[in-house]
């Protein structure tokens, strides 16, 4: 069929339009973006490293126009200048930006850091983005679509402060080429990886849904642009995120289990509690109670306390539920060996009676920590002790005999006045040739030792007294013992000076004190050692320390043909010393 000339002419015009119109349209867009780039140059001359984010609109999905816009504006920014007038009419210009990061590189950086550019970047994301390749500024663009034109607005945000450094907008006529770019939609694949993967976990994006598997899930052919992504799973926190899908992306998520409440009641209350290896997760009050919120799932509780073995307990918490765990630590047990004297003592540990064998021994396991020991026996003082047991113990418990309660007095008189008797007390003044005697009475069977030392160091043992069989130890309680026995009395010689009487009472026999007199006699008979006699006696007696002495008032005692009053001193002693000193003067 022959072709008419008019048809050929129409085809030629159509071909011409196809090749010519796009070039003209690109030039219009380039000129508009050059103008916009110049408006985005900071007026303070700040040199920023900038990048252009994918635009918002028209619509929520990216088209080919979005790619053209970002790449064309990136090129325009490279050519933008900052100019200022100086020195009259001289024109001084310099590059408007330090450098511009291309779109592909920006998307790669965002992908690595999992940063989304939805809306205005939050401060934390700004800091992260600012660390990438030294980027200091980001340009956001918006495209508004009217019937025949597009309005493109942009703003430059400084990442360090979040402040807007510059902004501007331009209009572009929607010619045939731009309409074609707007109509061409772009698609991408999204791969979702997550852990942990509970049963029935699902991913929702747009109007599409997919089950989340351990190997991940790939959602193919999603329109590029902004999407709302939701990840849901039973007993897991819902993950919701608005993402900018401007290329094929792989996203990884760490799903967090929903919280469960764990209540603990621990004994002892001062135990240290750690959960999953982190100490101090739970603070216990004085009742040993503590509460903590934990992700649902399995956890390990460790409880530690001094003197107790550590305890580990595995618990499984269900989301949204309260869980109560009671943990009572049991103290470690160690052997305790006891040797109690006297063997017939009644012994108890923490109030529980302990059976002793015939020798007063016992061995039993006890828990580590503090324990109260008590013991009692006839004729002995009660025993109480708090013992901190940390390991095996071999303990000797010796009950002290009850102290001897001894009443001690003395009397003296001038032989010229035999019926006038005076109490012998501290700082009494006696003359040579005067007579004196001492008396004592005990509340229990005891061993009593009475010594006298004069100013020359001469030592005399007043009790037990040689030559008087009735003045021997031990002394039976309840009766006054006069030394010397009536009607005899001691007589003061002419060695004037200080006289000291020492009295010692002990519930048990004291071999050292019994032997002391003989040793002093040996020293006294040795002229070279006489000076040390006093020192030896004082040293031996002082080792026993001072006795507890108190005055109990006067008692009327019969002595010889008459009566006299005697003021008593009372000693309560375990072998300690009572010391009575008086002055001895001449006739």
C-alpha positions as CSV (number, residue, x, y, z in Angstrom):
1,X,0.0,0.0,0.0
2,X,1.5,3.4,-1.0
3,X,2.3,5.7,1.8
4,X,0.9,9.2,1.7
5,X,3.2,12.1,2.1
6,X,1.1,13.5,5.0
7,X,1.6,10.3,7.0
8,X,5.4,10.4,6.4
9,X,5.4,14.0,7.6
10,X,3.5,13.1,10.8
11,X,5.8,10.3,11.7
12,X,8.8,12.6,11.2
13,X,7.4,15.3,13.4
14,X,6.6,12.6,16.1
15,X,10.2,11.3,16.0
16,X,11.5,14.8,16.3
17,X,9.4,15.5,19.4
18,X,10.6,12.3,21.0
19,X,14.2,13.3,20.7
20,X,14.0,17.0,21.1
21,X,11.5,17.5,24.1
22,X,13.4,15.6,26.7
23,X,16.6,17.6,26.1
24,X,14.7,20.9,26.5
25,X,12.9,19.6,29.6
26,X,16.3,18.5,31.2
27,X,17.6,22.0,30.6
28,X,14.6,23.6,32.4
29,X,15.1,21.3,35.4
30,X,18.8,21.9,35.5
31,X,18.4,25.6,35.5
32,X,15.8,25.4,38.3
33,X,18.0,23.2,40.4
34,X,21.1,25.5,39.8
35,X,19.0,28.4,41.2
36,X,17.9,26.2,44.1
37,X,21.5,25.1,44.8
38,X,22.5,28.8,45.0
39,X,19.8,29.5,47.5
40,X,21.0,26.6,49.7
41,X,24.5,28.1,50.1
42,X,24.8,29.3,53.8
43,X,25.0,33.0,53.9
44,X,27.6,32.9,56.7
45,X,30.1,31.2,54.3
46,X,30.2,28.0,56.4
47,X,32.0,25.3,54.4
48,X,29.9,22.1,54.9
49,X,30.2,18.6,53.6
50,X,26.6,17.9,52.4
51,X,24.5,15.1,51.0
52,X,21.0,15.1,49.4
53,X,18.3,12.8,50.9
54,X,15.7,11.2,48.7
55,X,12.7,13.6,48.4
56,X,9.3,13.4,50.0
57,X,6.6,13.4,47.3
58,X,5.0,13.6,45.1
59,X,3.3,10.5,46.6
60,X,4.8,8.1,49.1
61,X,6.7,6.0,46.6
62,X,9.9,6.9,44.7
63,X,9.8,7.3,41.0
64,X,12.5,7.8,38.4
65,X,12.0,11.6,38.9
66,X,13.2,11.2,42.5
67,X,16.5,9.7,41.3
68,X,16.9,12.4,38.6
69,X,16.2,15.1,41.2
70,X,18.7,14.0,43.7
71,X,21.5,13.4,41.2
72,X,20.8,16.7,39.3
73,X,20.7,18.7,42.6
74,X,24.0,17.0,43.7
75,X,25.6,18.2,40.5
76,X,24.2,21.7,41.0
77,X,25.5,22.0,44.5
78,X,29.0,21.2,43.3
79,X,28.8,24.3,41.1
80,X,27.2,26.6,43.6
81,X,29.3,29.5,44.9
82,X,29.4,31.8,47.8
83,X,30.1,35.4,46.7
84,X,30.6,38.6,48.7
85,X,31.6,42.1,47.8
86,X,34.8,43.4,49.2
87,X,37.0,46.5,48.6
88,X,34.5,48.4,46.7
89,X,33.4,46.7,43.4
90,X,35.7,43.7,43.7
91,X,33.8,40.5,43.5
92,X,35.2,37.6,45.7
93,X,33.6,34.2,45.1
94,X,34.4,30.7,46.4
95,X,32.8,27.2,46.3
96,X,29.6,27.2,48.3
97,X,30.2,23.7,49.8
98,X,33.4,22.0,50.9
99,X,32.2,18.8,49.1
100,X,29.0,16.9,48.2
101,X,28.5,13.2,48.9
102,X,26.8,11.4,46.0
103,X,23.5,9.6,46.4
104,X,24.8,6.0,46.1
105,X,27.5,6.6,48.7
106,X,25.0,8.2,51.2
107,X,22.6,5.2,50.8
108,X,25.5,2.8,51.4
109,X,26.4,4.6,54.6
110,X,22.9,4.7,55.8
111,X,22.5,1.0,55.1
112,X,25.6,0.2,57.2
113,X,24.4,2.2,60.2
114,X,20.7,1.3,59.9
115,X,19.8,5.0,60.0
116,X,16.4,6.0,58.6
117,X,15.9,9.5,57.1
118,X,12.2,9.8,57.8
119,X,11.3,13.3,58.6
120,X,13.9,15.3,60.6
121,X,16.7,13.2,61.9
122,X,16.7,12.8,65.7
123,X,19.8,14.0,67.6
124,X,21.2,10.5,68.1
125,X,21.0,9.7,64.4
126,X,22.5,13.1,63.5
127,X,25.5,12.3,65.7
128,X,25.9,8.9,64.0
129,X,25.5,10.3,60.5
130,X,28.0,13.1,61.3
131,X,30.7,10.5,62.0
132,X,30.2,9.1,58.5
133,X,32.7,10.5,56.0
134,X,32.7,13.8,57.8
135,X,29.1,14.7,56.7
136,X,28.1,18.0,58.4
137,X,25.0,18.9,56.5
138,X,22.0,17.2,55.0
139,X,19.6,18.6,52.4
140,X,15.9,17.5,52.6
141,X,13.7,18.1,49.6
142,X,9.9,18.0,49.1
143,X,8.0,17.9,45.8
144,X,4.5,19.3,45.5
145,X,2.6,18.3,42.4
146,X,0.0,20.6,40.8
147,X,-1.6,20.0,37.4
148,X,1.0,21.6,35.2
149,X,4.0,22.3,37.5
150,X,6.1,20.9,40.2
151,X,7.2,23.0,43.2
152,X,10.5,21.8,44.7
153,X,11.5,23.1,48.1
154,X,14.7,22.3,50.0
155,X,16.3,23.0,53.4
156,X,19.9,22.6,54.6
157,X,20.1,21.2,58.1
158,X,23.4,21.3,60.1
159,X,23.8,17.9,61.7
160,X,25.7,19.1,64.7
161,X,23.0,21.4,65.9
162,X,19.9,20.4,64.0
163,X,19.5,24.0,62.9
164,X,18.4,25.1,59.4
165,X,21.3,26.9,57.7
166,X,19.5,27.8,54.4
167,X,16.3,27.1,52.5
168,X,14.6,27.8,49.1
169,X,12.2,26.6,46.5
170,X,11.7,26.7,42.8
171,X,9.0,25.7,40.3
172,X,9.4,23.5,37.2
173,X,6.9,23.1,34.4
174,X,5.7,19.5,34.0
175,X,6.7,18.8,30.5
176,X,6.4,15.6,28.7
177,X,9.8,14.3,30.0
178,X,9.1,15.0,33.7
179,X,5.7,13.4,33.4
180,X,7.3,10.3,32.0
181,X,9.8,10.2,34.9
182,X,7.0,10.7,37.4
183,X,5.0,7.8,35.9
184,X,7.9,5.3,36.1
185,X,7.8,3.7,39.5
186,X,10.9,2.0,41.0
187,X,10.9,-1.2,43.0
188,X,13.2,-2.9,45.5
189,X,13.6,-6.1,47.5
190,X,13.6,-6.0,51.3
191,X,15.2,-8.8,53.4
192,X,14.3,-9.0,57.1
193,X,16.6,-10.9,59.5
194,X,15.6,-11.1,63.2
195,X,16.6,-12.8,66.4
196,X,15.3,-14.5,68.4
197,X,12.5,-15.9,66.2
198,X,9.6,-17.0,68.4
199,X,6.7,-19.0,66.8
200,X,4.2,-17.1,64.8
201,X,6.4,-14.1,64.2
202,X,5.2,-12.1,61.2
203,X,6.3,-9.1,59.2
204,X,3.9,-6.5,57.8
205,X,4.8,-3.8,55.3
206,X,2.2,-1.9,53.3
207,X,-0.6,-4.3,52.4
208,X,1.8,-7.3,52.4
209,X,2.5,-9.8,55.2
210,X,5.0,-12.6,55.5
211,X,5.9,-15.2,58.2
212,X,9.3,-14.5,59.8
213,X,11.6,-17.5,59.7
214,X,15.0,-18.3,61.2
215,X,16.6,-17.9,57.9
216,X,14.9,-14.5,57.4
217,X,12.2,-13.4,54.9
218,X,12.5,-11.7,51.5
219,X,9.7,-9.4,50.4
220,X,10.2,-8.7,46.7
221,X,9.1,-5.9,44.3
222,X,8.2,-3.4,46.9
223,X,7.6,0.1,45.5
224,X,10.5,2.3,46.5
225,X,9.7,5.1,48.9
226,X,8.5,5.4,52.4
227,X,6.9,2.4,54.1
228,X,5.7,1.5,57.6
229,X,7.3,-1.8,58.8
230,X,5.8,-3.8,61.6
231,X,7.2,-7.0,63.2
232,X,4.9,-8.9,65.6
233,X,5.3,-12.0,67.7
234,X,3.7,-13.5,70.8
235,X,5.3,-12.3,74.0
236,X,7.6,-10.0,72.1
237,X,7.5,-6.2,71.9
238,X,6.0,-5.0,68.6
239,X,8.6,-3.4,66.4
240,X,7.3,-0.5,64.3
241,X,9.5,1.6,62.0
242,X,9.1,3.9,59.1
243,X,11.8,3.1,56.5
244,X,13.0,4.7,53.4
245,X,13.2,2.0,50.8
246,X,15.3,3.6,48.1
247,X,17.2,0.4,47.0
248,X,17.4,-3.3,47.8
249,X,17.9,-3.5,51.5
250,X,18.8,-6.0,54.2
251,X,17.7,-5.1,57.7
252,X,18.5,-6.9,61.0
253,X,16.4,-6.6,64.1
254,X,17.0,-7.7,67.7
255,X,13.5,-8.5,69.0
256,X,13.0,-7.9,72.7
257,X,10.7,-10.1,74.8
258,X,8.0,-8.5,76.8
259,X,8.8,-7.9,80.5
260,X,7.7,-10.2,83.3
261,X,7.8,-9.4,87.0
262,X,10.0,-11.5,89.3
263,X,9.5,-11.2,93.0
264,X,12.1,-12.7,95.4
265,X,12.0,-13.6,99.1
266,X,15.6,-14.4,100.2
267,X,17.1,-15.6,103.4
268,X,19.3,-14.2,104.7
269,X,18.1,-10.7,103.7
270,X,21.7,-9.4,103.2
271,X,22.5,-11.8,100.5
272,X,23.9,-10.7,97.1
273,X,21.6,-11.5,94.2
274,X,22.7,-11.6,90.6
275,X,20.6,-12.5,87.5
276,X,22.2,-13.8,84.4
277,X,25.6,-12.9,85.7
278,X,24.9,-9.3,86.4
279,X,25.3,-8.5,90.1
280,X,23.1,-6.1,91.9
281,X,20.0,-6.6,89.7
282,X,17.9,-6.8,92.8
283,X,18.1,-4.8,96.0
284,X,16.6,-6.6,98.9
285,X,14.9,-4.9,101.9
286,X,15.2,-5.8,105.5
287,X,12.7,-8.6,104.9
288,X,14.7,-10.1,102.1
289,X,12.1,-9.0,99.5
290,X,13.0,-7.6,96.1
291,X,11.3,-7.1,92.7
292,X,12.7,-6.7,89.2
293,X,11.4,-6.5,85.6
294,X,12.9,-9.1,83.3
295,X,12.4,-10.2,79.7
296,X,10.2,-13.2,79.4
297,X,12.1,-16.4,79.0
298,X,14.7,-18.4,81.0
299,X,17.0,-16.7,83.5
300,X,19.6,-17.9,86.1
301,X,19.4,-16.5,89.6
302,X,22.5,-16.7,91.8
303,X,22.3,-16.0,95.6
304,X,25.4,-15.6,97.6
305,X,26.0,-14.8,101.3
306,X,28.8,-15.1,103.8
307,X,28.9,-18.4,105.6
308,X,26.4,-19.9,103.1
309,X,27.0,-22.0,100.0
310,X,26.0,-20.3,96.8
311,X,22.7,-21.2,95.2
312,X,21.8,-21.1,91.5
313,X,18.2,-21.4,90.4
314,X,16.8,-21.6,86.8
315,X,13.5,-19.8,86.3
316,X,11.3,-19.5,83.2
317,X,9.2,-16.3,83.1
318,X,6.1,-15.9,81.1
319,X,5.3,-12.5,79.6
320,X,2.9,-10.3,81.4
321,X,2.9,-12.4,84.6
322,X,4.2,-12.1,88.1
323,X,6.5,-14.8,89.4
324,X,7.4,-15.4,93.0
325,X,10.6,-17.3,94.0
326,X,11.5,-18.1,97.6
327,X,15.2,-18.9,98.2
328,X,16.4,-19.9,101.7
329,X,20.1,-20.5,101.9
330,X,21.4,-23.2,104.3
331,X,24.5,-22.5,106.3
332,X,27.5,-24.6,105.8
333,X,28.2,-27.1,108.7
334,X,31.6,-27.6,110.2
335,X,32.7,-29.8,113.2
336,X,32.9,-28.3,116.6
337,X,34.8,-30.2,119.3
338,X,34.1,-29.3,123.0
339,X,36.1,-29.9,126.1
340,X,34.2,-28.7,129.1
341,X,35.5,-28.4,132.7
342,X,34.0,-29.4,135.1
343,X,32.8,-32.5,133.2
344,X,29.4,-32.4,135.0
345,X,28.6,-28.9,133.7
346,X,25.3,-28.3,131.9
347,X,26.1,-27.1,128.4
348,X,23.9,-25.6,125.6
349,X,24.4,-24.2,122.1
350,X,22.0,-21.5,121.0
351,X,19.7,-22.6,123.8
352,X,19.7,-26.3,122.8
353,X,21.2,-28.6,125.5
354,X,24.3,-30.6,124.4
355,X,25.0,-34.0,126.0
356,X,28.6,-34.2,127.3
357,X,30.4,-37.6,127.9
358,X,31.8,-38.6,131.3
359,X,35.0,-36.5,130.5
360,X,33.0,-33.4,129.5
361,X,33.7,-33.8,125.8
362,X,31.4,-33.6,122.8
363,X,31.7,-33.3,119.0
364,X,28.9,-32.0,116.8
365,X,28.3,-30.3,113.4
366,X,27.4,-26.6,113.6
367,X,26.5,-24.1,110.9
368,X,29.0,-21.5,110.0
369,X,28.3,-18.2,111.7
370,X,27.8,-16.9,115.1
371,X,26.6,-19.1,118.0
372,X,25.9,-18.5,121.7
373,X,27.5,-21.0,124.1
374,X,26.3,-21.2,127.7
375,X,27.4,-23.5,130.5
376,X,26.7,-23.8,134.3
377,X,27.9,-26.0,137.1
378,X,27.4,-26.1,140.8
379,X,30.0,-24.0,142.6
380,X,31.1,-22.3,139.4
381,X,30.3,-19.1,137.7
382,X,27.9,-19.3,134.7
383,X,29.7,-19.2,131.3
384,X,28.4,-17.3,128.3
385,X,30.2,-16.7,125.0
386,X,29.4,-15.7,121.5
387,X,31.5,-17.8,119.1
388,X,32.0,-16.9,115.4
389,X,32.5,-20.3,113.7
390,X,34.1,-20.1,110.3
391,X,35.8,-23.5,110.2
392,X,36.5,-26.6,112.3
393,X,36.8,-25.6,116.0
394,X,38.5,-27.3,118.9
395,X,37.2,-25.4,121.9
396,X,38.0,-25.7,125.6
397,X,35.4,-24.3,128.0
398,X,36.6,-23.8,131.6
399,X,34.1,-22.5,134.1
400,X,35.6,-20.4,136.8
401,X,34.8,-21.3,140.4
402,X,32.4,-19.0,142.1
403,X,34.4,-16.2,143.8
404,X,35.2,-16.5,147.5
405,X,33.4,-13.9,149.6
406,X,35.7,-13.2,152.5
407,X,35.1,-10.8,155.4
408,X,38.3,-9.5,156.9
409,X,38.9,-7.4,160.0
410,X,41.6,-6.6,162.5
411,X,41.8,-5.2,166.0
412,X,44.6,-3.8,168.2
413,X,45.0,-2.5,171.7
414,X,47.4,-1.0,174.2
415,X,48.3,-3.6,176.9
416,X,48.0,-0.8,179.4
417,X,44.3,-0.5,178.4
418,X,43.3,-4.1,177.6
419,X,39.6,-3.4,177.5
420,X,39.9,-0.6,174.9
421,X,40.1,-2.3,171.5
422,X,40.2,-0.5,168.1
423,X,39.6,-1.5,164.6
424,X,42.7,-2.1,162.5
425,X,42.2,-0.3,159.3
426,X,44.1,1.6,156.6
427,X,46.3,4.3,158.1
428,X,45.8,3.1,161.7
429,X,48.8,4.1,164.0
430,X,50.2,1.4,166.3
431,X,53.1,1.6,168.7
432,X,55.8,-0.9,169.5
433,X,54.7,-3.3,172.2
434,X,51.1,-3.1,171.3
435,X,49.0,-6.2,170.5
436,X,46.9,-7.0,167.4
437,X,45.0,-9.8,165.7
438,X,43.2,-10.3,162.4
439,X,40.0,-12.3,161.7
440,X,38.3,-13.6,158.6
441,X,35.2,-15.6,157.6
442,X,34.5,-17.2,154.1
443,X,31.2,-18.0,152.4
444,X,32.5,-21.2,150.9
445,X,35.4,-23.6,151.4
446,X,38.5,-21.7,150.5
447,X,42.3,-21.5,150.7
448,X,43.3,-18.3,152.5
449,X,46.8,-16.9,152.7
450,X,47.7,-13.9,155.0
451,X,51.2,-12.3,154.9
452,X,52.7,-9.4,156.8
453,X,55.8,-7.4,155.7
454,X,57.5,-4.8,157.9
455,X,59.6,-1.8,156.9
456,X,62.8,-3.9,157.1
457,X,61.5,-6.4,154.5
458,X,60.8,-9.1,157.0
459,X,58.1,-11.3,155.8
460,X,55.8,-13.3,158.2
461,X,53.1,-15.7,157.3
462,X,50.1,-15.1,159.5
463,X,47.9,-17.8,157.9
464,X,48.4,-20.7,157.7
465,X,50.2,-20.2,161.0
466,X,52.9,-22.7,162.2
467,X,52.3,-24.2,165.6
468,X,48.5,-23.8,165.3
469,X,47.0,-26.9,163.8
470,X,43.6,-25.3,163.7
471,X,45.0,-22.5,161.5
472,X,45.4,-24.6,158.3
473,X,43.9,-24.6,154.8
474,X,41.3,-25.2,153.6
475,X,39.0,-23.0,155.6
476,X,35.5,-24.1,156.2
477,X,32.8,-21.5,155.6
478,X,30.5,-19.7,158.0
479,X,32.8,-19.3,161.1
480,X,35.2,-16.5,162.1
481,X,38.8,-17.5,162.1
482,X,41.0,-15.5,164.5
483,X,44.7,-15.2,163.8
484,X,46.2,-16.0,166.3
485,X,43.4,-17.8,168.1
486,X,42.3,-16.3,171.3
487,X,43.6,-15.6,173.8
488,X,46.9,-15.1,171.9
489,X,47.8,-11.9,170.0
490,X,50.6,-10.7,167.7
491,X,53.1,-8.3,169.2
492,X,54.8,-5.4,167.5
493,X,58.6,-5.3,167.9
494,X,60.8,-2.2,167.7
495,X,61.2,-2.2,163.9
496,X,59.1,0.9,163.3
497,X,57.8,2.0,159.9
498,X,55.3,0.8,157.5
499,X,53.5,-2.5,158.1
500,X,51.5,-4.2,155.3
501,X,49.2,-7.1,155.6
502,X,48.3,-9.0,152.4
503,X,45.3,-11.3,152.2
504,X,44.5,-13.7,149.4
505,X,41.5,-16.0,149.2
506,X,41.1,-18.6,146.5
507,X,38.4,-21.3,145.8
508,X,41.2,-23.7,144.8
509,X,44.6,-24.6,146.3
510,X,47.3,-22.2,145.2
511,X,50.7,-24.0,145.2
512,X,52.6,-20.9,144.3
513,X,51.4,-19.0,147.3
514,X,52.0,-22.0,149.6
515,X,55.5,-22.2,148.3
516,X,56.1,-18.4,148.5
517,X,56.7,-18.3,152.2
518,X,59.5,-20.9,152.1
519,X,61.2,-19.1,149.2
520,X,60.9,-15.8,151.1
521,X,62.4,-17.4,154.2
522,X,65.4,-18.7,152.1
523,X,65.9,-15.1,150.8
524,X,65.5,-13.6,154.2
525,X,68.3,-15.8,155.7
526,X,70.6,-14.8,152.9
527,X,71.9,-11.3,153.8
528,X,72.8,-10.6,150.2
529,X,69.2,-11.3,149.1
530,X,67.3,-9.6,151.9
531,X,66.7,-6.5,149.9
532,X,64.9,-8.5,147.2
533,X,62.5,-10.2,149.6
534,X,60.1,-7.4,149.5
535,X,60.3,-7.2,145.7
536,X,59.6,-11.0,145.3
537,X,56.5,-10.9,147.5
538,X,55.1,-7.8,145.9
539,X,55.7,-9.3,142.4
540,X,54.0,-12.6,143.3
541,X,51.0,-10.9,144.8
542,X,50.6,-8.1,142.3
543,X,50.3,-10.7,139.5
544,X,46.9,-11.5,141.0
545,X,45.7,-7.9,140.8
546,X,43.6,-6.0,143.3
547,X,40.6,-7.6,145.0
548,X,37.1,-6.2,145.0
549,X,36.7,-4.7,148.5
550,X,33.7,-3.1,150.1
551,X,32.7,-2.1,153.6
552,X,29.6,-3.9,155.0
553,X,29.1,-2.1,158.4
554,X,29.9,-3.2,161.9
555,X,29.4,-6.5,163.7
556,X,29.8,-7.1,167.4
557,X,32.1,-10.0,168.0
558,X,33.1,-11.6,171.4
559,X,36.8,-11.7,172.1
560,X,38.1,-12.7,175.5
561,X,36.4,-11.4,178.5
562,X,34.8,-8.4,176.9
563,X,33.1,-7.2,173.7
564,X,34.3,-4.9,170.9
565,X,32.9,-3.6,167.6
566,X,34.7,-4.6,164.5
567,X,34.2,-3.0,161.0
568,X,34.4,-5.6,158.3
569,X,36.0,-5.4,154.8
570,X,34.5,-7.8,152.2
571,X,36.5,-9.3,149.4
572,X,35.1,-11.1,146.4
573,X,38.1,-12.7,144.8
574,X,39.4,-15.4,142.5
575,X,42.8,-15.3,144.1
576,X,43.3,-11.6,144.0
577,X,44.9,-9.5,146.7
578,X,43.6,-7.3,149.5
579,X,46.2,-5.0,151.0
580,X,45.9,-3.4,154.5
581,X,48.7,-0.9,155.4
582,X,49.2,0.8,158.8
583,X,51.9,2.8,160.6
584,X,54.2,1.4,163.3
585,X,55.8,4.0,165.5
586,X,58.0,3.8,168.6
587,X,56.9,3.4,172.2
